[in-house]
């Protein structure tokens, strides 16, 4: 079944592939996650700032970046699906192993299938390396005395079977948490996709895996994992397994509308993408400094505790004694004019970072990177002239697409970061 493709903040109404049962399943899933991902309306669902993929039973819904909202044809929407996949890979949010130069082995109908193939590929790689073994404690009835005899349980279980021994001893095998997580995720995939190419590889993998315990996973299962020299090869496979297992909601009632959502906040993705592209082209004496939190407000509570509120900009550039604050905004400003809230935010950044200059960084659908520089006027607070402002705030708009991209094969602009630095040089903000 072809996926349904929508954009951020778009509404999807019941009709065609999208049925009332699908809507009910989404409603239950959203309720379990605090209503974060979408809003429910009359026979409809409205998506929010999250992009990615939702699988409901046999129906796949892809939420694409809204900067491409003018796209109307199936081909244009497919273009923005590829752009989203490429951005996720550039930000390492879609992990690929060291052999990542090899292309994915088939064209995916959905983002979800791309993630599932990456997971299957990682598991194949680990199986080829050899699944790790670890020591674990094994407790139970044995026909020979091995390890430590547990007297209480031995009496309880073997009062009439004195030829047996209830013992606790160490076992060195593959039945450990790392392999158990992969095995559980692999067993979950058949209920998510019916893609024959994926399933062929999947069942071959399952046949090659040893018999492992079926564990219950929670967020703490993954947060408690420690990766060392022996288990470091598992990191990428485990990260995708976490996406699958922690975001999977089985349909207990009839098993037909299981829900799996792999979603990303587009604001966070845009910030991460801009940061990584700038980092590629940042040359001394220019440097990107770590995000710094500065306190701007405090209050003493009744219990004599002090509560602080502060600010932390997205990206800070420094060159000598000059500082530039870059705040990424995944939205399209009206007439290229920032909103009041955005300007107030940037003014505060500039004041707390010693009269720094600021840039509001917005996306655009296509075309050349452009920048407009504005100043914060004095008003009645500070005496200053327009040609000698205390600090400035520019508006930068850039497309992630290369100018050589065509409609069928959109290409991310590999010179994205360099072009941004050139524009900043032009208007001498840093």
C-alpha positions as CSV (number, residue, x, y, z in Angstrom):
1,X,0.0,0.0,0.0
2,X,1.3,3.4,-1.0
3,X,2.1,5.7,2.0
4,X,-0.1,8.8,2.7
5,X,2.2,11.9,2.6
6,X,1.2,15.0,4.5
7,X,3.1,18.1,5.7
8,X,3.6,19.6,9.2
9,X,0.4,21.1,10.6
10,X,-1.7,19.6,7.8
11,X,-5.0,17.9,8.6
12,X,-5.8,14.3,7.5
13,X,-9.5,13.5,7.3
14,X,-11.1,10.1,7.3
15,X,-11.6,8.8,3.8
16,X,-9.9,6.4,1.3
17,X,-7.1,4.5,3.0
18,X,-7.5,6.4,6.3
19,X,-10.3,4.9,8.2
20,X,-12.0,5.5,11.6
21,X,-10.1,2.5,13.0
22,X,-6.8,4.1,12.1
23,X,-7.9,7.4,13.7
24,X,-8.9,5.5,16.9
25,X,-5.5,3.9,17.1
26,X,-3.7,7.2,16.6
27,X,-5.9,8.7,19.3
28,X,-4.9,6.0,21.8
29,X,-1.2,6.3,20.9
30,X,-1.3,10.1,21.2
31,X,-3.0,9.9,24.6
32,X,-0.3,7.6,25.9
33,X,2.3,10.2,24.8
34,X,0.6,13.3,26.4
35,X,-0.9,14.6,23.1
36,X,2.5,15.7,21.9
37,X,2.4,14.5,18.3
38,X,-0.9,15.6,16.9
39,X,-4.3,17.1,17.6
40,X,-7.5,15.3,17.1
41,X,-10.6,16.9,15.4
42,X,-13.9,15.8,14.1
43,X,-13.0,12.7,12.0
44,X,-9.6,14.1,11.4
45,X,-6.1,14.4,12.8
46,X,-3.8,17.5,12.6
47,X,-0.1,16.9,12.7
48,X,2.2,19.2,14.6
49,X,5.9,20.2,14.2
50,X,7.1,16.5,14.2
51,X,8.3,14.9,10.9
52,X,8.9,11.3,10.2
53,X,6.7,8.3,9.8
54,X,3.7,6.7,11.6
55,X,2.7,3.1,10.8
56,X,-0.9,2.1,11.7
57,X,-1.6,-1.5,10.9
58,X,-0.9,-1.7,7.1
59,X,-1.2,2.1,6.6
60,X,1.9,4.3,6.5
61,X,1.7,8.1,7.1
62,X,4.7,10.2,6.4
63,X,4.9,13.8,7.8
64,X,7.2,16.0,5.7
65,X,8.8,19.4,6.4
66,X,6.4,22.2,5.8
67,X,8.8,24.4,3.9
68,X,7.8,22.1,1.0
69,X,4.1,22.6,1.5
70,X,3.6,24.0,-2.0
71,X,4.2,20.5,-3.3
72,X,1.0,19.0,-4.6
73,X,2.0,16.1,-6.9
74,X,3.1,12.7,-5.8
75,X,6.5,13.3,-7.4
76,X,7.0,16.6,-5.5
77,X,6.1,15.0,-2.2
78,X,8.5,12.1,-2.9
79,X,11.2,14.8,-3.4
80,X,10.6,16.1,0.1
81,X,10.7,12.6,1.5
82,X,14.2,12.1,0.1
83,X,15.3,15.5,1.4
84,X,14.1,14.5,4.9
85,X,16.0,11.2,4.7
86,X,19.1,13.0,3.6
87,X,18.9,15.6,6.3
88,X,18.4,12.8,8.9
89,X,21.5,11.0,7.6
90,X,23.6,14.2,7.6
91,X,22.7,14.8,11.3
92,X,23.4,11.1,12.2
93,X,19.8,10.8,13.3
94,X,19.5,8.0,10.8
95,X,22.5,5.9,11.7
96,X,24.6,4.0,9.1
97,X,27.6,1.8,9.9
98,X,31.1,2.4,8.6
99,X,30.2,0.8,5.3
100,X,27.7,3.6,4.8
101,X,29.1,4.4,1.3
102,X,27.1,1.5,0.0
103,X,23.6,2.7,-1.0
104,X,20.5,1.2,0.5
105,X,19.6,-1.9,-1.5
106,X,16.2,-0.9,-2.8
107,X,14.1,2.2,-3.2
108,X,11.9,2.5,-0.2
109,X,8.2,3.2,-0.3
110,X,8.4,4.9,3.1
111,X,10.9,6.4,5.6
112,X,10.0,3.5,7.9
113,X,11.3,0.9,5.4
114,X,14.6,2.8,5.2
115,X,15.0,2.6,8.9
116,X,14.1,-1.1,9.0
117,X,16.6,-1.9,6.3
118,X,19.3,-0.1,8.2
119,X,18.5,-2.1,11.3
120,X,18.5,-5.4,9.3
121,X,21.8,-4.4,7.7
122,X,23.3,-3.7,11.1
123,X,22.1,-7.0,12.5
124,X,23.6,-8.8,9.5
125,X,26.9,-7.1,10.1
126,X,26.9,-8.1,13.8
127,X,26.1,-11.6,13.0
128,X,28.9,-11.7,10.5
129,X,31.3,-10.4,13.2
130,X,29.9,-12.9,15.7
131,X,27.4,-12.1,18.4
132,X,29.1,-11.2,21.7
133,X,29.2,-13.6,24.6
134,X,28.9,-12.4,28.2
135,X,28.9,-14.0,31.7
136,X,25.5,-14.3,33.4
137,X,24.2,-16.0,36.5
138,X,22.1,-19.1,35.9
139,X,20.0,-20.6,38.6
140,X,18.0,-23.8,38.5
141,X,17.7,-27.5,39.0
142,X,20.7,-29.5,37.6
143,X,21.5,-33.2,37.5
144,X,25.1,-32.5,38.7
145,X,26.4,-30.2,41.4
146,X,27.9,-27.2,39.6
147,X,28.5,-23.8,41.2
148,X,26.9,-22.8,44.5
149,X,24.2,-24.9,46.0
150,X,21.1,-22.9,47.1
151,X,20.1,-24.8,50.2
152,X,16.6,-23.3,50.8
153,X,15.5,-23.8,47.2
154,X,17.2,-27.2,47.0
155,X,15.0,-28.4,49.9
156,X,11.9,-26.8,48.4
157,X,12.3,-28.3,44.9
158,X,14.2,-31.5,45.5
159,X,12.9,-33.1,48.7
160,X,11.7,-36.0,46.7
161,X,14.4,-35.8,43.9
162,X,17.6,-36.0,45.9
163,X,19.5,-36.8,42.7
164,X,19.0,-33.2,41.6
165,X,20.8,-30.0,42.8
166,X,19.4,-26.5,42.8
167,X,22.4,-24.3,42.1
168,X,23.5,-20.9,40.9
169,X,26.5,-20.8,38.6
170,X,28.0,-18.6,35.9
171,X,27.3,-19.2,32.2
172,X,29.3,-17.7,29.3
173,X,26.9,-17.5,26.3
174,X,25.1,-15.2,23.9
175,X,22.0,-14.8,26.0
176,X,22.7,-11.2,27.1
177,X,20.9,-7.9,27.1
178,X,22.5,-6.7,23.9
179,X,21.5,-9.7,21.8
180,X,18.1,-9.9,23.5
181,X,17.3,-6.3,22.4
182,X,18.2,-7.0,18.8
183,X,16.2,-10.3,18.8
184,X,13.1,-8.7,20.3
185,X,13.2,-5.9,17.7
186,X,13.7,-8.4,14.8
187,X,10.7,-10.3,16.0
188,X,8.6,-7.1,16.1
189,X,9.3,-6.1,12.4
190,X,7.0,-8.7,10.8
191,X,4.0,-6.9,12.4
192,X,5.2,-3.6,11.0
193,X,6.0,-4.3,7.4
194,X,5.0,-6.8,4.7
195,X,7.9,-5.8,2.3
196,X,9.0,-9.2,0.9
197,X,12.6,-8.1,0.4
198,X,13.0,-7.0,4.0
199,X,11.1,-10.0,5.3
200,X,13.3,-12.5,3.4
201,X,16.4,-11.0,5.0
202,X,14.7,-10.8,8.3
203,X,13.7,-14.5,8.5
204,X,17.2,-15.5,7.5
205,X,18.5,-13.4,10.4
206,X,16.1,-14.9,12.9
207,X,17.0,-18.4,11.8
208,X,20.7,-17.6,12.4
209,X,20.1,-16.1,15.9
210,X,20.5,-18.3,18.9
211,X,17.5,-19.0,21.2
212,X,17.3,-15.9,23.5
213,X,15.1,-14.8,26.4
214,X,12.1,-12.6,25.5
215,X,12.7,-9.5,27.6
216,X,10.5,-6.6,28.6
217,X,12.0,-3.3,27.5
218,X,11.6,0.2,29.0
219,X,13.5,3.5,28.5
220,X,15.7,2.5,31.4
221,X,16.7,-0.7,29.6
222,X,18.6,1.4,27.1
223,X,19.8,4.2,29.4
224,X,21.5,1.6,31.6
225,X,23.5,0.0,28.8
226,X,27.2,0.6,28.8
227,X,29.1,0.3,25.5
228,X,32.8,-0.7,25.8
229,X,35.4,-1.9,23.3
230,X,33.6,-5.3,23.1
231,X,30.0,-3.9,22.5
232,X,30.7,-0.6,20.7
233,X,29.8,-2.3,17.3
234,X,26.2,-2.7,18.7
235,X,25.6,1.1,19.3
236,X,23.9,1.9,16.0
237,X,21.8,-1.3,15.9
238,X,20.7,-0.7,19.5
239,X,19.8,2.9,18.8
240,X,17.4,1.9,15.9
241,X,16.1,-1.0,18.1
242,X,15.2,1.6,20.7
243,X,13.3,3.6,18.1
244,X,11.3,0.6,17.1
245,X,10.6,-0.9,20.6
246,X,10.0,2.3,22.6
247,X,7.7,3.8,19.9
248,X,5.7,0.6,19.2
249,X,2.2,0.2,20.5
250,X,0.7,-3.3,19.8
251,X,-3.0,-3.4,19.2
252,X,-4.1,-5.7,22.1
253,X,-7.7,-6.0,21.0
254,X,-7.4,-7.4,17.5
255,X,-3.8,-7.1,16.5
256,X,-4.7,-5.3,13.2
257,X,-3.8,-1.7,14.0
258,X,-0.4,-1.8,15.7
259,X,1.2,1.7,15.8
260,X,4.8,2.6,15.4
261,X,5.9,6.2,15.2
262,X,9.4,7.4,14.4
263,X,9.1,11.2,14.7
264,X,11.5,14.1,15.0
265,X,10.9,17.7,16.1
266,X,11.6,19.7,12.9
267,X,12.9,22.6,15.0
268,X,15.6,20.4,16.5
269,X,16.5,18.8,13.2
270,X,16.9,22.2,11.5
271,X,19.1,23.5,14.3
272,X,21.3,20.3,14.2
273,X,21.6,20.5,10.4
274,X,22.7,24.1,10.4
275,X,25.2,23.5,13.1
276,X,26.8,20.5,11.4
277,X,27.0,22.3,8.1
278,X,28.6,25.4,9.7
279,X,31.0,23.1,11.6
280,X,32.3,21.6,8.3
281,X,33.4,25.0,7.0
282,X,34.4,26.8,10.2
283,X,38.1,27.8,9.9
284,X,40.3,29.7,12.4
285,X,40.2,32.4,13.7
286,X,36.4,31.7,13.5
287,X,35.2,29.2,16.0
288,X,31.9,27.7,17.1
289,X,31.8,27.8,20.9
290,X,29.8,25.4,23.0
291,X,26.3,26.4,23.9
292,X,26.4,28.5,27.1
293,X,23.5,28.9,29.5
294,X,23.1,32.4,31.1
295,X,20.8,33.2,34.0
296,X,18.4,36.1,33.3
297,X,15.8,35.8,36.1
298,X,15.7,34.4,39.6
299,X,13.1,34.1,42.4
300,X,13.4,33.0,46.0
301,X,10.7,30.4,46.9
302,X,8.8,30.1,50.2
303,X,11.3,27.3,51.2
304,X,14.2,29.7,50.7
305,X,15.3,28.0,47.5
306,X,16.3,30.1,44.5
307,X,14.8,29.3,41.1
308,X,16.6,30.5,38.0
309,X,15.5,31.0,34.5
310,X,17.9,31.5,31.7
311,X,18.6,31.5,28.0
312,X,20.8,29.4,25.7
313,X,21.3,30.3,22.0
314,X,21.3,27.7,19.3
315,X,24.8,28.5,17.8
316,X,27.4,31.0,18.9
317,X,30.3,32.1,16.6
318,X,33.3,34.0,17.8
319,X,36.2,35.7,15.9
320,X,38.5,37.7,18.0
321,X,36.5,40.0,20.2
322,X,33.4,39.7,18.0
323,X,30.5,37.4,18.7
324,X,27.5,36.4,16.6
325,X,24.4,34.6,17.9
326,X,22.6,32.4,15.4
327,X,19.1,31.3,16.3
328,X,17.5,28.8,13.9
329,X,13.8,29.1,13.2
330,X,11.9,26.5,11.2
331,X,9.2,28.7,9.9
332,X,8.7,31.3,7.1
333,X,8.5,34.9,8.4
334,X,5.9,37.2,6.9
335,X,7.6,39.5,4.3
336,X,11.0,38.5,5.7
337,X,10.2,40.5,8.9
338,X,10.8,38.7,12.2
339,X,8.0,38.4,14.7
340,X,8.0,40.5,17.9
341,X,8.9,37.4,20.0
342,X,11.9,36.5,17.8
343,X,13.3,40.1,18.0
344,X,12.9,40.3,21.8
345,X,14.7,36.9,22.1
346,X,17.6,38.1,19.9
347,X,17.9,41.4,21.7
348,X,18.2,39.5,25.0
349,X,20.9,37.3,23.5
350,X,22.9,40.3,22.3
351,X,22.7,42.1,25.7
352,X,23.8,39.0,27.7
353,X,26.6,38.1,25.3
354,X,28.4,41.5,25.5
355,X,26.8,43.5,22.7
356,X,27.0,40.6,20.2
357,X,25.3,40.7,16.8
358,X,22.5,38.2,16.0
359,X,21.1,36.3,13.1
360,X,17.6,34.8,12.7
361,X,18.1,31.9,10.4
362,X,15.0,30.8,8.4
363,X,14.6,28.1,5.7
364,X,13.5,28.7,2.2
365,X,12.2,26.3,-0.4
366,X,14.7,27.1,-3.1
367,X,16.9,29.8,-4.6
368,X,20.0,31.7,-3.5
369,X,21.0,32.3,0.1
370,X,20.1,35.9,1.1
371,X,20.6,38.0,4.2
372,X,19.2,41.4,5.4
373,X,20.8,43.2,8.2
374,X,18.8,45.3,10.6
375,X,19.7,47.3,13.8
376,X,18.1,47.6,17.1
377,X,17.2,51.3,17.3
378,X,17.9,53.2,20.5
379,X,14.4,54.4,21.4
380,X,14.6,56.4,24.7
381,X,16.9,54.0,26.5
382,X,20.4,54.5,25.0
383,X,21.8,57.4,23.0
384,X,23.1,56.1,19.7
385,X,23.2,56.8,16.0
386,X,21.9,54.5,13.3
387,X,25.3,54.4,11.7
388,X,26.8,53.4,15.1
389,X,24.4,50.9,16.6
390,X,25.1,49.0,19.8
391,X,24.2,45.7,18.1
392,X,22.4,44.3,15.0
393,X,20.0,41.6,14.1
394,X,20.0,40.1,10.6
395,X,17.6,37.9,8.8
396,X,19.2,35.0,6.9
397,X,17.2,32.7,4.6
398,X,18.8,29.7,2.9
399,X,17.6,26.6,1.0
400,X,19.1,23.2,1.8
401,X,18.9,22.3,-1.8
402,X,21.7,22.6,-4.4
403,X,21.1,24.8,-7.4
404,X,21.9,21.8,-9.6
405,X,19.1,19.7,-8.1
406,X,16.4,18.6,-10.4
407,X,12.8,17.7,-9.7
408,X,13.4,14.0,-9.8
409,X,16.7,13.8,-7.8
410,X,16.9,16.6,-5.2
411,X,20.4,17.1,-3.9
412,X,21.3,18.6,-0.6
413,X,23.7,21.6,-1.0
414,X,27.1,20.4,0.1
415,X,28.3,24.0,0.1
416,X,25.5,25.1,2.4
417,X,27.9,26.1,5.3
418,X,30.4,27.9,3.1
419,X,27.7,30.1,1.5
420,X,26.4,31.1,4.9
421,X,29.9,32.2,6.1
422,X,30.3,34.2,2.8
423,X,27.0,36.0,3.5
424,X,28.0,36.8,7.0
425,X,31.3,38.3,5.7
426,X,29.5,40.5,3.2
427,X,27.6,42.4,5.9
428,X,30.3,42.3,8.5
429,X,28.2,40.9,11.3
430,X,31.3,39.1,12.5
